[in-house]
Amino acid sequence: SCDDDGHPKRTGTLRTCVAHIITSVIGSGVLSLAWSTAQLGWIAGPVVLLCFAIVTYISAFLVSNCYRSPDPVTGTRNYCYIDAVRVNLASRKRTWFCGLLQYLSFYGTAIAYVITTSTCMRAILKSDCYHKEGHKAPCAYGDTIYMLLFGAVQIVMSQIPNFHKMEWLSIVAALMSFTYSSIGFGLGVAKVIENGSIKGSITGVPASNIADKLWLVFEALGDVAFAYPYSLILLEIQDTLKSPPPENKTMQKASMIAIFITTFFYFCCGCFGYAAFGNDTPGNLLTGFGFYEPYWLIDFANACIVLHLVGGYQIYSQPVFAFVERWSAKKFPGSEFVNKFFILKLPLLPVCQVNLFRLCFRTTYVVSTTAIAMIFPYFNSVLGVLGALNFWPLTVYFPVEMYFVQKKIGAWTRKWILLRTFSLVCLIVTMLGLIGSIESIIRAKLS
């Protein structure tokens, strides 16, 4: 059934909204936070985590008011982020720039999830191997086959029609997030107790020279930037909410709950991971094998990550699918290939509608993300690049600019100066994170 605007009926609640947010936020990023904290040290690490949480909530608050325009409660709906930018800023260039960055970020996140999944599947085999053969055993496994397996699963999952049919997948994925984050936290605490001391230092992991240390710090900033923001997907999530109450109020409440939960887990995994391993903190907390035992718990945690990323991949891919399919339907209204649906009934499964264009485009999309992940399988560096690319423009710049227009904030007023300063600081952080992460990828590729 559809609402009066022709979109699928909105049945989302505070609970499902929180599940969608947690699924989109707690992803592969949480696994890199212990490494990021290790690079930044005991003061800067926790401060950076807290600052990114605050910035993410401010951004979510501003963007949620852009779902309807001109009034955030009674105005016309903007179904996605790019619609809000187009309506509020009325600039063709900025709309194109926003769209390019948004869909590039969606695509890049899908690539990161393929890399993470293969790493976790390989980690399960390594864990079993170490348990049987001893910790000195070589236990080397490749990435390719696991990336291909994940890609095959996503080809099937990508046939889910739209965001509104994904509530069950987000709830399962959110539960998996809690599970593996809790395991990472618990193992970190157990390791600290076993060590009898808290490892690490105020300055973080030492490097051979100042330049190398700066590159690592910059890359760590990019990793944290990847772990938090979800502004680029916020309006798609908000578009699933029923009203009353007003969608922006529900979204703001859901954002506060989800960011609080997320930040708690991030602090637990980041800080206890660093406390447990100090200078030897692995790039990926559950696959770097600082933990060897209990091996079955490591296996279970990595299996939860894989299940979560099956849902997370779809959270970030469905907006791309929807955009391309809407554009194609408008561009080629008479094409049967684009617009005709066929009824397919398989044994033991509900009746489903098959569209040839959807099948071909979505399959090609999944194949391409899998192929790129196989070429650049560098976990921390890829996360850093993606985080830096979308953090300032999509999380800070566009929300602030739309707020100026909505509230008619005049130039050089106190609020204008405050938000401009806030935007400038975030731009500097973004540039540092991007530079450090790109340097790391180039170094890894050349080595």
C-alpha positions in Angstrom: 0.0 0.0 0.0 1.1 3.6 -0.6 0.7 7.0 1.1 -1.1 9.8 -0.7 2.2 10.9 -2.3 2.6 7.5 -4.1 5.4 6.3 -1.8 5.3 3.0 0.1 3.2 3.4 3.3 5.3 4.8 6.1 5.1 2.6 9.2 8.4 3.3 10.9 8.6 4.0 14.6 11.2 5.2 17.1 12.3 1.6 17.6 12.8 0.8 13.9 14.5 4.2 13.4 17.0 3.5 16.1 17.7 0.1 14.6 18.3 1.7 11.1 20.7 4.2 12.6 22.6 1.7 14.6 22.8 -0.6 11.6 24.2 2.3 9.5 26.6 3.6 12.1 28.0 0.6 14.0 29.6 -1.2 11.1 33.2 -2.0 10.2 34.2 1.4 11.7 34.0 0.2 15.3 36.6 -2.5 14.7 39.3 0.1 13.8 38.7 2.4 16.8 41.1 0.6 19.1 43.8 1.1 16.5 42.8 4.8 16.1 42.9 5.3 19.9 46.4 3.7 19.9 47.7 6.2 17.3 46.2 9.2 19.2 47.0 8.3 22.7 45.1 8.3 26.0 44.1 11.9 26.0 43.5 12.7 22.3 41.9 9.3 21.6 38.9 9.6 23.9 38.5 13.3 23.3 38.4 12.8 19.5 35.7 10.0 19.9 33.6 12.3 22.1 34.0 15.3 19.7 32.9 13.2 16.7 29.8 12.0 18.6 28.9 15.7 19.4 29.4 16.7 15.7 27.3 13.8 14.5 24.4 14.7 16.8 24.5 18.4 15.7 24.5 17.3 12.1 21.6 14.8 12.6 19.6 17.6 14.4 20.1 20.0 11.5 19.5 17.5 8.7 16.3 16.1 10.4 14.7 19.5 10.1 15.3 19.5 6.3 13.0 16.5 5.7 10.2 18.9 5.1 10.5 22.4 3.4 9.9 25.2 4.0 8.4 24.2 7.4 10.1 21.2 9.2 6.7 19.9 10.4 4.1 20.8 7.7 6.2 21.4 4.6 6.7 19.3 1.5 8.7 16.1 2.0 12.3 15.8 0.7 12.7 12.0 0.2 16.5 12.0 0.3 19.5 14.2 1.2 20.1 15.5 -2.4 16.4 16.6 -2.5 16.9 18.6 0.6 20.0 20.3 -0.7 18.3 21.1 -4.0 15.2 22.6 -2.4 17.0 24.6 0.4 20.1 25.8 -1.4 18.5 26.2 -4.9 22.0 25.8 -6.5 22.5 23.4 -9.4 26.2 23.2 -8.8 26.0 22.5 -5.1 23.3 19.9 -5.8 25.4 18.1 -8.3 28.4 18.2 -5.9 26.3 16.9 -3.1 24.9 14.1 -5.2 28.4 13.1 -6.5 29.8 12.9 -3.0 26.8 11.1 -1.5 26.6 8.4 -4.0 30.4 8.0 -4.1 30.2 7.6 -0.3 27.5 4.9 -0.6 29.6 3.1 -3.2 32.7 3.4 -1.1 31.0 2.1 2.0 29.8 -0.9 0.1 33.4 -1.6 -1.0 34.6 -1.3 2.7 32.0 -3.8 3.8 33.2 -6.3 1.2 36.8 -5.9 2.5 35.7 -6.2 6.2 33.5 -9.3 5.5 36.4 -11.1 3.8 38.7 -10.2 6.7 36.3 -11.6 9.2 35.6 -14.8 7.3 39.4 -15.3 7.0 39.8 -14.6 10.7 37.4 -17.4 11.6 39.6 -19.9 9.7 42.8 -18.4 11.3 41.3 -18.7 14.8 40.5 -22.4 14.3 43.9 -23.0 12.8 45.7 -21.3 15.7 43.6 -23.3 18.1 44.5 -26.6 16.4 48.1 -26.0 15.3 49.4 -23.5 17.9 50.0 -19.8 17.8 53.3 -20.1 15.8 51.5 -21.9 12.9 51.5 -19.9 9.5 47.7 -20.1 9.1 47.7 -17.9 6.0 44.4 -17.5 4.0 43.6 -15.4 1.0 40.8 -12.8 0.6 39.4 -13.4 -2.9 37.1 -16.4 -2.3 35.4 -14.8 0.6 34.8 -11.5 -1.2 33.2 -13.5 -4.0 31.0 -15.4 -1.6 29.8 -12.1 0.0 29.2 -10.6 -3.4 27.0 -13.6 -4.3 24.9 -13.2 -1.2 24.5 -9.5 -1.9 23.4 -10.1 -5.4 20.4 -12.0 -3.9 19.8 -9.5 -1.0 20.0 -6.6 -3.4 16.7 -7.7 -4.9 14.9 -6.5 -1.8 12.6 -3.8 -3.4 13.3 -0.8 -1.2 14.1 0.6 2.2 10.6 0.1 3.5 11.0 -3.7 3.1 14.1 -3.8 5.2 12.9 -3.3 8.8 13.6 -6.9 9.7 17.0 -6.8 8.2 18.0 -3.7 10.1 16.8 -5.1 13.4 18.8 -8.3 12.9 21.8 -6.3 11.9 21.5 -4.0 14.9 21.4 -7.0 17.2 24.5 -8.3 15.6 26.2 -4.9 16.2 25.5 -5.1 19.9 26.7 -8.7 20.0 30.1 -8.3 18.4 30.8 -4.9 20.0 30.0 -6.4 23.4 32.3 -9.3 22.7 35.1 -7.0 21.7 34.6 -4.9 24.9 34.4 -8.0 27.1 37.6 -9.5 25.6 39.4 -6.2 26.1 38.4 -6.1 29.7 39.4 -9.7 30.3 42.8 -9.0 28.6 43.4 -5.9 30.8 42.6 -8.0 33.9 44.9 -10.8 32.7 47.7 -8.3 32.1 47.2 -6.7 35.5 47.9 -3.3 34.0 46.6 -0.7 31.5 48.8 -0.5 28.5 49.3 2.5 26.3 50.6 6.1 26.7 49.5 9.7 26.4 51.3 10.1 23.1 50.1 6.8 21.6 52.1 4.3 19.4 55.6 5.7 18.8 56.9 6.1 15.2 60.4 6.2 13.7 60.1 9.9 13.0 57.6 12.8 13.4 56.4 12.6 9.8 55.4 8.9 10.1 53.7 9.7 13.4 51.7 12.5 11.8 50.6 10.2 8.9 49.3 7.6 11.4 47.5 10.3 13.4 45.8 11.7 10.3 44.8 8.2 9.2 43.3 7.6 12.6 41.2 10.8 12.3 39.9 9.5 9.0 39.0 6.1 10.6 37.0 7.8 13.4 35.3 10.1 10.8 34.2 6.9 9.0 32.8 5.3 12.2 30.3 8.0 13.2 28.4 10.1 10.7 25.2 8.9 9.0 23.9 12.2 7.7 24.0 11.0 4.1 21.5 8.2 4.9 19.4 10.1 7.5 16.6 11.4 5.3 16.1 8.0 3.7 15.7 6.6 7.2 13.4 9.5 8.3 11.2 8.9 5.2 10.2 5.5 6.7 8.6 7.2 9.8 4.9 7.5 10.3 3.4 10.7 11.6 2.2 12.1 13.9 4.3 12.7 15.9 6.3 15.0 13.5 9.0 13.0 11.7 11.8 15.5 12.7 11.0 15.1 16.5 11.0 11.3 16.2 14.3 11.4 14.2 16.0 13.7 16.7 15.0 11.5 19.7 16.1 8.4 17.8 19.4 10.1 16.9 20.1 10.9 20.5 19.4 7.4 21.7 21.4 5.8 18.9 24.4 8.1 19.2 24.5 7.6 23.0 24.4 3.8 22.5 27.0 3.9 19.7 29.4 6.2 21.6 29.2 3.9 24.7 30.2 0.9 22.5 32.9 3.0 20.7 34.5 4.0 23.9 34.4 0.5 25.3 35.9 -1.1 22.1 38.4 1.8 21.4 39.7 2.3 24.9 39.7 -1.2 26.3 41.2 -2.5 23.0 44.1 0.0 23.4 44.4 -0.7 27.2 44.7 -4.5 26.4 47.3 -4.3 23.7 49.0 -0.9 23.9 51.5 -0.5 21.0 50.5 -3.9 19.6 46.9 -2.9 19.1 45.7 -4.5 15.8 44.1 -2.6 13.0 40.9 -4.6 13.2 40.2 -5.5 16.9 38.6 -8.9 16.3 40.8 -10.1 13.4 44.3 -8.9 14.4 44.5 -11.8 16.8 45.6 -10.2 20.0 42.9 -12.5 21.2 43.5 -16.2 20.6 41.2 -17.7 23.2 38.4 -18.6 23.6 38.6 -19.2 19.9 34.9 -20.1 19.6 33.9 -16.7 20.9 36.2 -15.0 18.4 34.5 -17.1 15.7 31.1 -16.2 16.9 32.0 -12.4 17.0 33.3 -12.5 13.5 30.2 -14.4 12.3 28.1 -11.6 13.8 30.1 -9.0 12.0 29.5 -10.8 8.7 25.7 -11.0 9.4 25.6 -7.4 10.3 27.4 -6.3 7.2 25.0 -8.2 5.0 22.4 -5.7 6.3 24.7 -2.8 6.4 25.6 -3.2 2.7 22.0 -2.9 1.8 21.4 0.1 4.1 24.0 2.0 2.0 23.1 0.5 -1.4 19.3 0.8 -1.4 19.4 4.7 -1.9 21.7 4.2 -4.9 19.3 1.6 -6.4 16.3 3.8 -5.7 17.9 6.9 -7.4 19.0 5.1 -10.5 15.7 3.3 -10.9 13.6 6.4 -10.4 15.8 8.3 -12.9 15.6 5.5 -15.5 11.8 5.2 -15.2 11.4 8.9 -15.9 14.0 8.9 -18.7 12.5 5.8 -20.4 8.8 5.7 -19.6 8.0 3.5 -22.6 10.7 0.9 -22.0 9.5 -2.5 -21.0 13.0 -3.5 -19.9 13.0 -0.6 -17.4 9.4 -0.6 -16.3 7.8 -4.0 -16.7 7.6 -6.4 -13.8 7.2 -10.2 -14.0 5.6 -12.3 -11.3 7.9 -15.1 -10.0 6.7 -17.9 -7.7 9.3 -20.2 -6.2 8.5 -23.2 -3.9 8.3 -22.3 -0.2 8.8 -18.6 -1.0 6.3 -15.7 -1.2 5.4 -14.4 -4.7 7.9 -11.8 -5.8 8.0 -9.2 -8.7 11.1 -9.3 -11.0 12.2 -6.4 -13.1 14.9 -7.0 -15.7 16.5 -3.6 -15.3 16.6 -3.9 -11.5 18.1 -7.4 -11.8 20.9 -6.3 -14.2 21.8 -2.9 -12.6 21.9 -4.2 -9.0 23.9 -7.3 -10.0 26.4 -5.1 -11.9 26.7 -2.7 -8.9 27.5 -5.6 -6.5 30.0 -7.1 -8.9 31.8 -3.8 -9.3 32.1 -3.1 -5.6 33.4 -6.7 -5.1 36.0 -6.2 -7.9 37.3 -3.0 -6.5 37.6 -4.5 -3.0 39.7 -7.3 -4.4 42.1 -4.7 -5.9 42.4 -2.5 -2.8 42.0 -4.8 0.3 43.4 -2.3 2.8 41.1 -2.1 5.8 42.2 0.9 7.8 43.3 3.1 4.9 40.1 2.6 2.9 38.0 3.4 5.9 40.0 6.6 6.5 39.6 7.8 2.9 35.8 7.2 2.9 35.4 8.8 6.3 37.4 11.9 5.3 35.6 12.2 1.9 32.1 12.5 3.4 32.7 13.9 6.9 33.0 17.6 6.2 30.8 18.2 3.1 27.9 15.9 4.0 28.0 15.9 7.8 28.9 19.6 8.4 28.9 21.9 5.3 25.6 21.2 3.7 23.6 20.8 7.0 25.0 24.2 8.2 24.3 25.9 4.8 20.7 24.6 4.8 20.2 25.7 8.4 21.3 29.3 7.4 18.7 29.3 4.7 15.9 27.8 6.9 16.4 30.1 9.8 17.4 33.1 7.7 20.7 33.6 9.6 22.4 36.8 8.6 26.1 37.1 7.8 28.5 38.0 10.7 25.8 37.4 13.4 27.0 35.5 16.4 25.4 32.3 15.3 26.7 32.7 11.8 30.3 33.1 13.1 30.0 30.2 15.5 28.7 27.8 12.8 31.3 29.0 10.2 34.1 28.4 12.7 32.6 24.9 13.5 32.6 24.2 9.8 36.2 25.4 9.2 37.5 23.2 12.1 35.8 20.2 10.7 37.2 21.0 7.2 40.7 21.0 8.6 40.1 17.6 10.3 38.7 16.2 7.1 41.7 17.3 5.0 44.2 15.8 7.5 42.3 12.5 7.6 42.1 12.3 3.8 45.9 13.1 3.3 46.9 10.5 5.9 44.7 7.7 4.5 45.7 8.3 0.9 49.4 8.2 1.9 48.8 4.9 3.7 47.1 3.3 0.6 49.9 4.4 -1.7 52.5 3.1 0.7 50.7 -0.2 1.1 50.2 -0.6 -2.7 53.9 0.2 -3.5 55.3 -2.0 -0.7 
